[in-house]
């Protein structure tokens, strides 16, 4: 699902709201999460999961084409950990049936 599909789904589920208002709400939520992560904060959405940033140290990597050593700078990367309710919802028995049917075909 992409952002525009999320906005469309929310608009269908909430016909009393204008689409432009829903777009603004979704954009604001994403902006606040991004700002918090940029400030080094952790964002937790109960039942969904937690967003955080992880530090990756500088290291020496290899150019896969030439094999030449390449210096890779340190960086911060976003990280998401699914919450308990999300993991349980994803691992319901009905999903196991869908997966087993797909793997047989």
Residue pairs with C-beta under 8 A, 6 or more apart in sequence:
1 9
3 26
3 30
6 26
7 19
7 22
7 23
7 26
10 17
10 22
10 26
11 17
11 19
11 22
14 22
33 43
33 51
36 42
36 43
36 51
37 43
37 51
37 52
37 53
37 78
40 53
42 50
42 51
42 52
43 50
43 51
43 52
44 50
44 51
45 83
46 83
46 85
47 83
47 84
47 85
47 86
48 82
48 83
48 85
48 86
49 80
49 81
49 82
49 83
49 86
50 80
50 81
50 83
51 78
51 79
51 80
52 78
52 79
52 81
53 76
53 77
53 78
53 79
54 76
54 77
54 79
55 74
55 75
55 76
56 74
56 75
56 76
56 77
57 74
58 71
58 72
58 73
58 74
59 72
60 69
60 70
60 71
60 72
61 69
61 70
61 71
61 72
62 68
62 69
62 70
63 69
63 70
82 90
